[in-house]
Amino acid sequence: MQIRDLPYTDPGVPDVRTGPRFLLWLGRMQLGGQAKSLGWGTLHMASVASVPAVVGLAVEAVVERSGAGLLRAGALMAVLALTVTLGDTMLHRTAITNWVTAAARVQQLLARRTAALGATLTQRVAAGEVVAVSTGDIEKIGWCVESASRFSAALLGATGVCAGLVVYEPQLGLLVTCGMAVLAVTVLPLLPRATRRADLQREKAGRATELAADTVAGLRVLRGIGGEELFLTRYRTASQEVRRAAVRTARMWALIEAIQVALPGLLLLAVVWHGARLALDGRIGVGELVTVYGAVTFLLFPLRLFQEFAMAYSFSRPSAQRATRVLSLRRGTEDADGAVTDGVSPAGGRSAGSRGRPPEADALDGDLYDPVTGLRAPEGKLTAVVCGDPDAAGKLADRLGGHPPDSTGAVSVRLGGVPLDEQPLAAVRAAVLVQDKDPVLLSGTVRELLDVPSSGEVSARHALRAAECGDVLDALVQGSPEADGDALSASVTERGRSLSGGQRQRLALARSLVACPRVLVLDEPTSAVDAHTEARIADGLREIRAGRTTVVFSSSPLMLDRADSVVLVQGEQVVATGSHPELLHGHAAYRSIVTREPEEGEAPGSDGGTPEGGELAGRSIASGTATAAFTAVGDEAAAARSAEAAGALRDLAAGEAVEVVDVLDSAAEGSEAPVGAQAADGSAATGERGELAPAEGAERA
């Protein structure tokens, strides 16, 4: 395998039982490259090792005043120069090729495993660990594979030279052989400690990086609450911990480097001292002494390679262990050999074109059914799911998409009676699409953002219109002069940081609508959108998804009212099914979740009064659900007009940094929630509920 031939059509099935076994498997998969590197390395080592012998012949020829002998030595030296150059050049090429191809193989394995696990990967392994394995750990694993062939060549060369010295000059040969054996193992006891210190440094550096990223991401909120100095102090503390860990690591490596320099020098002094005494006694000639000295000097080179391989293995073993932890994760009923395909054909591409629908997806159709909760989403209908626990809702949404959080003993969701975990991954991904509550927007243009694998039935402009992205596109065009007025050419910053929470949600929804899967699962797709925009999105979603199965996790009355059926899930079980009006008037638990009204028998509010009227409206608005609040206020118009309700709303405005405009008048007249609120910083509201509440995108009733 050459670098130009990457990527692999089939990276193989790795041995993920342990880190060392994974490294051995990786070496076996590259036997051809290792053999080439070993061959060129052996030629290079043999040529370099022969230089002292040729130099010794030249010295002897000078001593004996033999012109012919000196000429032969010069010719041999010229030949050795050519072989050394050729061997070193090709060794470097093959070794680097082994490094890059090994790293690429691991990268492909990780990428395929990540694609197979999907959103459940970060639920089972920390995202930071996945990033670390995909970057630094891959480099260390490639280093170990690359150094293995050079170590093998150095071992052959050193063994041959030591054996030759023993035969050529037994006393000096035995001294050199014993000294090399001692030097080769001197630094080994220090390597585990150095590795542990390096891992601790990397762990502390990762924590500091996460803290810095969280601080930057929440800088606007930190400024609002005056928490900048607190987080800055925390980062300073974390940074100093990284510095101290780095100093301890550097001290250990400095000690190892000092040993690698000092001990070989002492061996060389001992050999020269003893050889000089033998030469003075007349037991060896000057040329033989030069030969032995040159041989010892050469042996210092493979000695460094021995220690380098020991360091590479010491570093790569924990890295390989982390890689196997990720690669050993399985999806659903997938066995250890990867029986469930990762959606990649033997030729290295998708089985039905990267932009189209795999043929296996046509067989997946019908009702979506979850045996764990008993949830059933009829084919071609819009089904809303209400969960009291947001975490439980997220896990259920993942499970509906074929992403069980824990594959051991998990019961597969069925689509048309077919278990999703037993189907090819490409077919499942094409049939069921899950949009979680915090979708990620990649940087690029809007056109690139919407360029996703799809059936082609829904155009980008149609999806943007259904998701009410008109004002979002206008804002992006204003911030992208290079777009020249073309909304699809406007730029989206990394993770959409320049957009509000509601704007990011609407762009993500448009991307999901463009994909046009048979089953679309949306987890709180409008939690950060204002009520008027949400109502239009609900209508657009129902229209564009007509005839296709859609499951929406939401507690918004606006979204629930447009659903064909609403399912209430509590305690991982479906407890009620019906329309929104039916459940609102006939099921106390449902009414409690949607309106934030406590069920009968629950404790009253903190002030001892009943949580009705204006106080209920205050809690609902504070949680971001203006519609539910006004529904409650409309039921208690007399209480809403009372001075107590007005006082509760004023307290709410002071405590939550939210200004409510004409609440009582709107409630008395039965109108919808006003949208004239202002953000905490005094700026005019932009129609995003995330900017009306203290926490952007807070969970609403």
C-alpha positions as CSV (number, residue, x, y, z in Angstrom):
1,M,0.0,0.0,0.0
2,Q,1.3,3.4,-1.0
3,I,0.2,6.7,0.3
4,R,-1.3,7.7,-3.0
5,D,-3.5,4.6,-2.8
6,L,-5.2,5.7,0.4
7,P,-7.9,5.3,1.7
8,Y,-8.1,1.5,2.1
9,T,-11.0,-0.2,0.4
10,D,-11.2,-2.5,3.4
11,P,-9.2,-1.5,6.5
12,G,-9.9,-4.9,8.0
13,V,-11.5,-6.2,11.3
14,P,-9.2,-5.2,14.2
15,D,-8.3,-7.2,17.3
16,V,-9.7,-5.0,20.0
17,R,-9.2,-7.3,23.0
18,T,-6.2,-5.3,24.3
19,G,-4.0,-2.5,23.2
20,P,-0.9,-4.7,22.6
21,R,-3.1,-7.2,20.5
22,F,-4.3,-4.3,18.5
23,L,-0.7,-3.1,17.8
24,L,0.2,-6.7,16.7
25,W,-2.8,-6.9,14.4
26,L,-1.8,-3.5,12.9
27,G,1.7,-4.8,12.3
28,R,0.4,-8.0,10.7
29,M,-1.8,-6.0,8.4
30,Q,1.3,-4.2,7.1
31,L,3.7,-7.1,6.7
32,G,4.5,-6.1,3.1
33,G,5.5,-2.6,4.1
34,Q,7.4,-3.9,7.2
35,A,9.3,-6.3,5.1
36,K,10.4,-3.6,2.7
37,S,11.5,-1.4,5.5
38,L,13.3,-4.2,7.2
39,G,15.2,-5.0,4.0
40,W,16.3,-1.5,3.3
41,G,17.1,-1.0,6.9
42,T,19.3,-4.1,7.0
43,L,21.2,-2.9,3.9
44,H,21.7,0.5,5.6
45,M,22.8,-0.9,8.9
46,A,25.2,-3.5,7.3
47,S,26.7,-0.7,5.1
48,V,27.3,1.6,8.1
49,A,28.6,-1.3,10.2
50,S,31.2,-2.1,7.5
51,V,32.7,1.3,7.5
52,P,34.9,0.8,10.6
53,A,36.3,-2.4,9.1
54,V,37.2,-0.6,5.8
55,V,38.7,2.2,7.8
56,G,40.8,-0.3,9.7
57,L,42.0,-1.8,6.4
58,A,43.0,1.6,5.2
59,V,44.9,2.3,8.4
60,E,46.7,-1.0,8.1
61,A,47.6,-0.3,4.5
62,V,49.1,3.1,5.5
63,V,51.1,1.5,8.3
64,E,52.4,-1.2,5.9
65,R,52.9,1.4,3.2
66,S,50.7,-0.7,0.8
67,G,49.4,1.4,-2.1
68,A,47.3,-1.5,-3.4
69,G,45.7,-2.1,0.0
70,L,44.8,1.6,0.3
71,L,43.3,1.6,-3.2
72,R,41.1,-1.4,-2.3
73,A,40.0,0.3,0.9
74,G,39.1,3.4,-1.1
75,A,37.1,1.4,-3.6
76,L,35.2,-0.4,-0.8
77,M,34.5,2.9,0.9
78,A,33.0,4.3,-2.3
79,V,30.7,1.3,-2.6
80,L,29.7,1.6,1.0
81,A,28.9,5.3,0.4
82,L,26.5,4.3,-2.4
83,T,24.8,1.6,-0.4
84,V,24.5,3.7,2.7
85,T,22.8,6.5,0.7
86,L,20.5,4.1,-1.1
87,G,19.6,2.2,2.1
88,D,19.0,5.3,4.2
89,T,16.8,7.0,1.5
90,M,14.6,4.0,0.9
91,L,14.4,3.2,4.6
92,H,13.1,6.6,5.3
93,R,10.5,6.4,2.5
94,T,9.2,3.0,3.5
95,A,9.2,3.9,7.2
96,I,7.2,7.0,6.7
97,T,4.9,5.1,4.4
98,N,4.3,2.6,7.2
99,W,3.6,5.4,9.6
100,V,1.1,7.2,7.4
101,T,-0.7,4.1,6.2
102,A,-1.0,2.7,9.7
103,A,-2.4,6.0,11.0
104,A,-4.8,6.1,8.0
105,R,-6.0,2.6,8.7
106,V,-6.7,3.5,12.3
107,Q,-8.4,6.7,11.2
108,Q,-10.7,4.8,8.8
109,L,-11.6,2.3,11.5
110,L,-12.4,5.1,13.9
111,A,-14.4,7.0,11.3
112,R,-16.4,3.9,10.4
113,R,-17.1,3.1,14.0
114,T,-18.1,6.6,14.7
115,A,-20.5,6.6,11.8
116,A,-21.9,3.2,12.9
117,L,-22.6,4.4,16.5
118,G,-23.9,7.8,15.5
119,A,-25.1,10.0,18.4
120,T,-24.8,7.2,21.0
121,L,-21.0,7.4,20.7
122,T,-20.7,10.4,23.0
123,Q,-23.1,8.8,25.4
124,R,-20.8,5.9,25.9
125,V,-17.4,7.6,25.4
126,A,-16.5,11.2,26.3
127,A,-16.3,13.4,23.2
128,G,-12.8,14.6,24.3
129,E,-11.5,11.1,24.4
130,V,-12.8,10.4,20.8
131,V,-11.0,13.6,19.6
132,A,-7.8,12.6,21.5
133,V,-7.8,9.1,19.9
134,S,-8.4,10.6,16.4
135,T,-5.5,13.0,16.7
136,G,-2.6,12.5,19.1
137,D,-3.2,8.8,19.8
138,I,-3.2,7.9,16.1
139,E,0.2,9.6,15.7
140,K,1.7,7.6,18.5
141,I,0.3,4.3,17.1
142,G,1.8,5.2,13.7
143,W,5.1,6.0,15.4
144,C,5.2,2.5,17.0
145,V,4.4,0.8,13.7
146,E,7.0,2.8,11.9
147,S,9.8,2.3,14.4
148,A,9.2,-1.5,14.6
149,S,10.9,-2.1,11.3
150,R,13.8,0.2,12.0
151,F,14.2,-1.5,15.4
152,S,14.3,-4.9,13.7
153,A,17.0,-3.7,11.3
154,A,19.0,-2.2,14.1
155,L,18.7,-5.5,16.1
156,L,20.0,-7.5,13.2
157,G,22.9,-5.1,12.6
158,A,23.9,-4.9,16.3
159,T,23.8,-8.7,16.7
160,G,26.0,-9.1,13.6
161,V,28.5,-6.5,14.8
162,C,28.7,-7.9,18.3
163,A,29.2,-11.4,17.0
164,G,31.9,-10.2,14.6
165,L,33.7,-8.4,17.4
166,V,33.7,-11.5,19.6
167,V,35.3,-13.4,16.7
168,Y,37.6,-10.6,15.7
169,E,38.8,-9.6,19.2
170,P,37.3,-11.8,21.9
171,Q,38.2,-9.6,24.9
172,L,36.9,-6.3,23.5
173,G,34.0,-8.1,21.8
174,L,32.7,-9.5,25.1
175,L,33.1,-6.2,26.8
176,V,31.2,-4.4,24.1
177,T,28.5,-7.1,24.0
178,C,27.9,-7.0,27.7
179,G,27.9,-3.2,27.8
180,M,25.3,-3.0,25.0
181,A,23.0,-5.4,26.8
182,V,23.2,-3.3,29.9
183,L,22.7,0.0,28.1
184,A,19.7,-1.4,26.1
185,V,17.7,-2.0,29.3
186,T,18.9,0.9,31.4
187,V,16.1,3.3,30.5
188,L,13.3,0.8,30.4
189,P,12.3,1.2,34.2
190,L,11.9,4.9,33.6
191,L,9.6,4.7,30.6
192,P,6.4,3.7,32.5
193,R,6.8,6.7,34.9
194,A,7.5,9.0,32.0
195,T,4.4,7.8,30.2
196,R,2.2,8.3,33.2
197,R,3.4,11.8,33.7
198,A,2.8,12.5,30.0
199,D,-0.8,11.1,30.2
200,L,-1.4,13.2,33.3
201,Q,-0.2,16.3,31.5
202,R,-2.5,15.6,28.5
203,E,-5.4,15.0,30.8
204,K,-4.9,18.3,32.6
205,A,-4.4,20.1,29.2
206,G,-7.7,18.6,28.0
207,R,-9.5,19.9,31.0
208,A,-8.0,23.4,30.6
209,T,-9.0,23.3,26.9
210,E,-12.6,22.3,27.8
211,L,-12.8,25.1,30.4
212,A,-11.6,27.6,27.9
213,A,-14.0,26.5,25.2
214,D,-16.9,26.6,27.6
215,T,-15.9,30.0,28.7
216,V,-15.7,31.4,25.2
217,A,-19.0,29.7,24.2
218,G,-20.8,31.2,27.2
219,L,-19.1,34.6,27.2
220,R,-22.3,36.5,26.6
221,V,-24.0,34.8,29.5
222,L,-21.0,35.3,31.8
223,R,-20.9,39.0,31.0
224,G,-24.6,39.2,31.9
225,I,-24.2,37.6,35.3
226,G,-20.7,39.1,36.0
227,G,-19.0,35.7,36.1
228,E,-16.1,36.5,33.8
229,E,-13.5,36.9,36.6
230,L,-14.7,33.7,38.3
231,F,-14.1,31.6,35.1
232,L,-10.9,33.4,34.4
233,T,-9.6,32.4,37.8
234,R,-10.6,28.8,37.2
235,Y,-8.8,28.8,33.9
236,R,-5.7,30.3,35.5
237,T,-5.7,27.6,38.0
238,A,-6.1,24.9,35.4
239,S,-3.3,26.5,33.3
240,Q,-0.9,26.4,36.2
241,E,-1.7,22.8,36.8
242,V,-0.8,22.1,33.1
243,R,2.4,24.0,33.5
244,R,3.5,22.1,36.6
245,A,2.6,18.7,35.0
246,A,4.6,19.7,31.9
247,V,7.6,20.6,34.0
248,R,7.5,17.2,35.8
249,T,7.2,15.4,32.4
250,A,10.1,17.4,31.0
251,R,12.3,16.6,34.0
252,M,11.7,12.9,33.5
253,W,12.5,13.0,29.8
254,A,15.6,15.1,30.5
255,L,16.8,12.4,32.8
256,I,16.2,9.7,30.2
257,E,18.1,11.8,27.6
258,A,21.0,12.3,30.0
259,I,21.2,8.6,30.6
260,Q,21.2,7.9,26.9
261,V,24.1,10.2,26.3
262,A,26.2,9.5,29.4
263,L,26.2,5.7,29.6
264,P,27.2,5.1,25.9
265,G,30.0,7.6,26.4
266,L,31.2,5.7,29.4
267,L,31.1,2.5,27.5
268,L,33.1,4.1,24.7
269,L,35.7,5.3,27.1
270,A,36.0,1.9,28.7
271,V,36.5,0.2,25.3
272,V,39.1,2.7,24.2
273,W,41.0,2.5,27.5
274,H,41.1,-1.3,27.4
275,G,41.9,-1.4,23.7
276,A,44.8,1.1,24.1
277,R,46.3,-1.1,26.8
278,L,46.1,-4.1,24.5
279,A,47.7,-2.1,21.7
280,L,50.5,-1.0,23.9
281,D,51.1,-4.6,25.0
282,G,51.3,-5.5,21.3
283,R,48.3,-7.9,21.4
284,I,46.4,-6.0,18.8
285,G,47.4,-3.6,16.0
286,V,46.5,0.0,15.5
287,G,44.2,-0.9,12.7
288,E,42.3,-3.4,14.9
289,L,41.9,-0.8,17.6
290,V,40.5,1.7,15.1
291,T,38.1,-1.0,13.8
292,V,36.9,-1.8,17.3
293,Y,36.5,1.9,18.1
294,G,34.5,2.4,14.9
295,A,32.3,-0.6,15.6
296,V,31.5,0.7,19.1
297,T,30.7,4.1,17.7
298,F,28.4,2.4,15.2
299,L,26.6,0.4,18.0
300,L,25.6,3.6,19.6
301,F,23.3,4.2,16.6
302,P,21.2,1.0,16.9
303,L,21.2,1.5,20.7
304,R,19.3,4.8,20.2
305,L,16.9,3.0,17.9
306,F,16.3,0.3,20.7
307,Q,15.5,3.1,23.1
308,E,13.3,4.9,20.6
309,F,11.3,1.8,20.0
310,A,10.9,1.3,23.7
311,M,9.6,4.8,24.0
312,A,7.3,4.4,21.0
313,Y,5.8,1.3,22.4
314,S,5.5,2.8,25.9
315,F,3.6,5.7,24.5
316,S,1.5,3.8,22.0
317,R,0.3,1.1,24.3
318,P,-2.1,3.4,26.3
319,S,-3.0,5.1,23.0
320,A,-3.9,1.8,21.5
321,Q,-5.9,0.9,24.6
322,R,-8.0,4.0,24.2
323,A,-8.5,3.3,20.5
324,T,-9.7,-0.3,21.3
325,R,-12.1,1.1,23.8
326,V,-13.8,3.1,21.0
327,L,-13.4,0.4,18.3
328,S,-14.9,-2.3,20.6
329,L,-18.2,-0.4,20.9
330,R,-21.0,-2.1,19.0
331,R,-24.3,-1.0,17.7
332,G,-27.3,-3.1,18.6
333,T,-27.0,-6.7,17.6
334,E,-23.8,-6.1,15.7
335,D,-21.2,-8.8,16.5
336,A,-17.5,-8.4,17.1
337,D,-16.7,-9.0,13.4
338,G,-19.0,-6.1,12.4
339,A,-21.8,-8.2,11.0
340,V,-23.9,-5.2,10.6
341,T,-22.3,-3.2,7.8
342,D,-21.2,0.4,8.2
343,G,-22.9,1.4,5.1
344,V,-19.8,1.3,2.9
345,S,-19.5,-1.0,-0.1
346,P,-16.4,-3.1,-0.8
347,A,-15.3,-0.5,-3.3
348,G,-15.0,2.0,-0.6
349,G,-18.1,4.1,-1.5
350,R,-21.7,4.0,-0.5
351,S,-23.8,1.2,-1.9
352,A,-26.1,3.5,-3.8
353,G,-24.4,6.8,-4.3
354,S,-23.4,9.2,-1.6
355,R,-26.3,11.5,-2.3
356,G,-29.1,9.0,-2.9
357,R,-31.1,6.4,-1.0
358,P,-29.6,2.9,-0.5
359,P,-31.7,0.1,-2.1
360,E,-32.2,-1.5,1.3
361,A,-34.1,1.5,2.5
362,D,-37.0,0.7,0.3
363,A,-37.8,-2.3,2.4
364,L,-38.0,-0.2,5.6
365,D,-41.6,1.2,5.7
366,G,-44.6,1.1,7.9
367,D,-45.3,2.0,11.5
368,L,-42.5,2.9,13.8
369,Y,-42.8,0.9,17.0
370,D,-40.7,0.9,20.2
371,P,-41.2,-2.3,22.3
372,V,-39.7,-0.7,25.4
373,T,-42.2,2.1,25.8
374,G,-45.0,0.8,23.6
375,L,-44.8,4.0,21.5
376,R,-46.3,3.5,18.0
377,A,-46.0,6.2,15.3
378,P,-48.4,5.4,12.5
379,E,-47.1,5.5,8.9
380,G,-47.6,8.8,7.2
381,K,-48.8,10.7,10.3
382,L,-47.5,13.5,12.4
383,T,-47.1,12.1,16.0
384,A,-46.2,14.3,18.9
385,V,-44.6,12.8,22.0
386,V,-44.7,14.5,25.4
387,C,-42.2,13.4,28.1
388,G,-41.9,14.9,31.5
389,D,-38.2,14.2,31.6
390,P,-36.1,15.9,28.8
391,D,-33.3,13.4,29.3
392,A,-35.7,10.5,28.8
393,A,-37.1,12.2,25.7
394,G,-33.6,12.5,24.2
395,K,-32.8,8.8,24.9
396,L,-36.2,7.7,23.4
397,A,-35.5,9.8,20.3
398,D,-32.1,8.2,19.9
399,R,-33.6,4.8,20.3
400,L,-36.3,5.5,17.6
401,G,-33.4,6.3,15.2
402,G,-31.7,2.9,15.9
403,H,-29.2,4.4,18.4
404,P,-29.7,2.5,21.6
405,P,-27.6,4.0,24.4
406,D,-26.6,0.6,25.6
407,S,-26.5,-2.2,23.1
408,T,-26.4,-5.0,25.8
409,G,-29.9,-6.4,26.2
410,A,-31.5,-3.5,24.3
411,V,-34.7,-4.3,22.4
412,S,-34.6,-2.9,18.9
413,V,-37.1,-0.4,17.6
414,R,-39.1,-1.8,14.6
415,L,-40.1,-0.1,11.4
416,G,-42.8,-2.0,9.6
417,G,-42.1,-4.9,11.9
418,V,-38.4,-5.0,10.9
419,P,-35.8,-4.6,13.7
420,L,-33.6,-1.6,12.9
421,D,-30.5,-3.0,14.6
422,E,-30.5,-6.0,12.3
423,Q,-30.5,-3.9,9.1
424,P,-27.6,-2.4,7.2
425,L,-26.6,0.9,8.7
426,A,-26.9,2.8,5.4
427,A,-30.5,1.7,5.0
428,V,-31.4,2.7,8.6
429,R,-29.8,6.1,8.2
430,A,-31.7,6.7,5.0
431,A,-35.0,5.5,6.4
432,V,-34.9,7.2,9.9
433,L,-33.4,10.6,10.6
434,V,-33.1,11.9,14.2
435,Q,-32.5,15.6,14.9
436,D,-31.6,16.1,18.5
437,K,-32.3,19.1,20.7
438,D,-28.9,20.6,20.1
439,P,-28.1,20.2,16.4
440,V,-24.6,21.2,15.1
441,L,-24.2,23.5,12.1
442,L,-21.0,23.1,10.2
443,S,-19.2,26.2,8.8
444,G,-19.7,26.9,5.2
445,T,-22.4,28.4,2.9
446,V,-26.1,27.7,3.3
447,R,-26.0,25.7,0.1
448,E,-23.2,23.5,1.5
449,L,-25.1,23.1,4.8
450,L,-28.2,21.8,3.0
451,D,-26.2,19.6,0.6
452,V,-27.0,16.4,2.5
453,P,-27.9,12.8,1.3
454,S,-31.5,13.0,0.3
455,S,-34.2,11.6,-1.9
456,G,-34.5,14.8,-3.9
457,E,-38.2,15.2,-3.2
458,V,-37.8,18.4,-1.2
459,S,-35.8,21.3,-2.6
460,A,-33.6,23.5,-0.4
461,R,-35.8,26.6,-0.9
462,H,-39.0,24.7,-0.1
463,A,-37.4,23.4,3.1
464,L,-36.2,26.9,4.1
465,R,-39.6,28.3,3.6
466,A,-41.3,25.6,5.6
467,A,-38.8,26.2,8.5
468,E,-39.5,29.9,8.4
469,C,-35.8,30.8,7.6
470,G,-36.6,34.0,5.7
471,D,-35.3,36.4,8.4
472,V,-32.3,34.1,9.1
473,L,-31.3,34.2,5.5
474,D,-31.6,38.0,5.4
475,A,-29.3,38.3,8.4
476,L,-26.8,35.9,6.9
477,V,-26.8,37.8,3.6
478,Q,-26.2,41.1,5.4
479,G,-23.2,39.5,7.1
480,S,-21.8,38.0,3.9
481,P,-20.9,40.6,1.3
482,E,-19.4,38.0,-0.9
483,A,-22.8,36.3,-1.3
484,D,-23.8,39.1,-3.7
485,G,-27.5,38.9,-2.5
486,D,-27.7,35.1,-3.0
487,A,-29.1,33.7,0.2
488,L,-27.8,30.1,-0.5
489,S,-24.2,31.6,-0.9
490,A,-24.3,33.3,2.5
491,S,-21.8,32.0,5.0
492,V,-22.6,30.2,8.2
493,T,-20.0,30.5,11.0
494,E,-18.7,27.6,12.9
495,R,-21.5,25.9,14.8
496,G,-23.7,28.9,13.8
497,R,-22.3,31.0,16.7
498,S,-23.3,34.3,15.0
499,L,-27.0,33.1,15.1
500,S,-29.4,33.0,18.0
501,G,-30.7,29.7,19.3
502,G,-33.9,29.9,17.4
503,Q,-32.2,30.7,14.1
504,R,-29.9,27.7,14.5
505,Q,-32.8,25.5,15.2
506,R,-34.6,26.6,12.1
507,L,-31.6,26.1,9.8
508,A,-31.1,22.6,11.3
509,L,-34.8,21.9,10.7
510,A,-34.5,23.0,7.1
511,R,-31.5,20.6,6.7
512,S,-33.5,17.7,8.1
513,L,-36.5,18.5,5.8
514,V,-34.2,18.5,2.8
515,A,-33.1,15.0,3.6
516,C,-36.7,13.9,3.4
517,P,-36.4,10.6,5.2
518,R,-39.3,8.1,5.4
519,V,-39.3,8.7,9.2
520,L,-38.2,12.0,10.7
521,V,-37.7,12.3,14.5
522,L,-37.4,15.8,15.9
523,D,-36.4,16.5,19.5
524,E,-37.7,19.9,20.6
525,P,-37.2,21.5,17.2
526,T,-38.7,24.8,18.2
527,S,-37.8,25.2,21.9
528,A,-36.0,28.5,21.2
529,V,-38.5,30.0,18.7
530,D,-41.1,32.6,19.4
531,A,-44.8,31.6,19.5
532,H,-45.8,33.3,16.2
533,T,-42.9,31.7,14.2
534,E,-43.5,28.4,15.9
535,A,-47.1,28.3,14.8
536,R,-46.1,28.9,11.2
537,I,-43.3,26.3,11.5
538,A,-45.8,23.8,12.8
539,D,-48.1,24.4,9.8
540,G,-45.2,24.2,7.4
541,L,-43.9,21.0,8.9
542,R,-47.3,19.4,8.7
543,E,-47.6,20.4,5.0
544,I,-44.2,19.4,3.8
545,R,-44.2,16.1,5.7
546,A,-47.7,15.1,4.5
547,G,-47.8,11.4,3.8
548,R,-44.5,10.8,5.6
549,T,-44.0,9.6,9.2
550,T,-42.9,12.4,11.5
551,V,-42.3,12.1,15.3
552,V,-41.9,15.4,17.2
553,F,-40.8,15.5,20.9
554,S,-42.3,18.7,22.2
555,S,-44.5,20.1,25.0
556,S,-45.5,23.2,23.1
557,P,-49.3,23.5,22.7
558,L,-48.8,25.1,19.3
559,M,-47.0,22.0,18.0
560,L,-49.1,19.5,19.8
561,D,-52.3,21.0,18.4
562,R,-51.2,20.3,14.9
563,A,-50.3,16.7,15.5
564,D,-52.5,13.9,14.2
565,S,-52.0,12.2,17.6
566,V,-50.2,12.9,20.8
567,V,-48.5,10.3,23.0
568,L,-47.7,10.9,26.7
569,V,-44.7,8.9,27.9
570,Q,-43.9,8.6,31.6
571,G,-41.5,6.3,33.3
572,E,-40.5,4.7,30.0
573,Q,-44.1,3.7,29.3
574,V,-46.9,5.1,27.1
575,V,-49.6,6.2,29.6
576,A,-52.0,8.1,27.3
577,T,-52.7,8.6,23.6
578,G,-55.1,11.0,21.9
579,S,-55.5,14.4,20.5
580,H,-54.1,17.5,22.2
581,P,-57.6,18.8,23.3
582,E,-58.6,15.4,24.6
583,L,-55.5,14.9,26.7
584,L,-55.5,18.5,27.9
585,H,-59.0,18.2,29.4
586,G,-59.0,14.6,30.3
587,H,-55.5,13.8,31.6
588,A,-54.1,15.6,34.6
589,A,-50.5,14.5,34.1
590,Y,-50.5,15.7,30.5
591,R,-52.1,19.0,31.5
592,S,-49.4,19.4,34.2
593,I,-46.6,19.0,31.7
594,V,-48.0,21.1,29.0
595,T,-49.3,24.0,31.1
596,R,-46.9,23.7,34.1
597,E,-50.0,23.4,36.3
598,P,-49.4,21.1,39.2
599,E,-51.6,18.0,39.5
600,E,-54.2,17.7,42.1
601,G,-52.8,16.9,45.5
602,E,-49.4,18.5,44.8
603,A,-48.0,21.1,47.2
604,P,-49.0,24.7,46.6
605,G,-46.6,27.5,45.6
606,S,-43.9,28.8,47.8
607,D,-46.0,31.6,49.0
608,G,-48.7,29.3,50.3
609,G,-51.3,30.3,47.7
610,T,-52.7,28.1,45.0
611,P,-50.5,28.2,41.8
612,E,-53.2,29.6,39.6
613,G,-53.8,32.7,37.4
614,G,-51.1,35.2,37.3
615,E,-48.6,33.2,39.3
616,L,-49.0,30.3,36.9
617,A,-48.5,32.6,34.0
618,G,-45.3,33.9,35.6
619,R,-43.8,30.4,35.9
620,S,-44.9,29.5,32.4
621,I,-43.3,32.7,30.9
622,A,-40.2,32.2,32.9
623,S,-39.8,28.7,31.4
624,G,-40.3,30.1,27.9
625,T,-43.9,29.0,27.3
626,A,-45.9,32.1,26.8
627,T,-48.7,30.3,25.1
628,A,-49.3,27.9,28.0
629,A,-49.2,30.9,30.4
630,F,-51.9,32.8,28.5
631,T,-54.0,29.6,28.2
632,A,-53.9,29.4,32.0
633,V,-54.6,33.1,32.4
634,G,-57.5,32.9,30.1
635,D,-59.0,30.2,32.4
636,E,-58.7,32.5,35.4
637,A,-59.4,35.9,33.9
638,A,-60.7,37.2,37.2
639,A,-57.5,36.3,39.0
640,A,-55.4,37.6,36.1
641,R,-56.9,41.0,36.5
642,S,-56.2,41.0,40.2
643,A,-53.5,43.1,41.8
644,E,-51.9,40.0,43.2
645,A,-51.4,38.6,39.6
646,A,-49.9,41.9,38.5
647,G,-47.5,41.9,41.5
648,A,-46.4,38.4,40.6
649,L,-45.7,39.4,37.1
650,R,-43.7,42.4,38.3
651,D,-41.7,40.1,40.6
652,L,-41.1,37.8,37.7
653,A,-39.8,40.6,35.4
654,A,-37.3,41.6,38.1
655,G,-36.2,38.1,39.0
656,E,-36.0,36.7,35.5
657,A,-34.8,39.8,33.5
658,V,-37.9,39.4,31.2
659,E,-40.3,42.3,30.4
660,V,-43.9,41.2,29.9
661,V,-46.0,43.7,27.9
662,D,-49.7,44.1,28.4
663,V,-50.1,40.6,30.0
664,L,-53.3,41.3,31.8
665,D,-55.0,43.0,28.9
666,S,-54.1,40.3,26.4
667,A,-55.2,37.6,28.9
668,A,-58.5,39.2,29.5
669,E,-59.2,39.6,25.7
670,G,-58.1,36.0,25.1
671,S,-55.4,37.1,22.7
672,E,-52.1,35.2,22.1
673,A,-48.9,36.0,23.9
674,P,-47.3,39.4,23.1
675,V,-44.0,39.3,21.4
676,G,-42.8,42.8,22.4
677,A,-40.5,41.6,25.2
678,Q,-37.0,42.8,25.4
679,A,-33.8,41.0,26.1
680,A,-32.0,41.3,29.4
681,D,-29.4,43.6,27.8
682,G,-32.1,46.0,26.8
683,S,-32.1,45.2,23.0
684,A,-35.3,44.8,21.2
685,A,-36.7,41.3,20.9
686,T,-36.0,39.6,17.6
687,G,-38.7,37.0,17.7
688,E,-36.5,34.3,19.3
689,R,-37.8,32.9,22.6
690,G,-34.2,32.0,23.5
691,E,-33.5,35.8,23.7
692,L,-36.5,36.4,26.0
693,A,-35.5,33.9,28.7
694,P,-32.4,33.9,30.8
695,A,-31.1,30.6,29.4
696,E,-31.2,30.4,25.6
697,G,-33.4,27.6,24.4
698,A,-34.7,26.7,27.9
699,E,-37.1,23.9,28.1
700,R,-40.6,25.1,27.7
701,A,-43.9,23.7,28.9
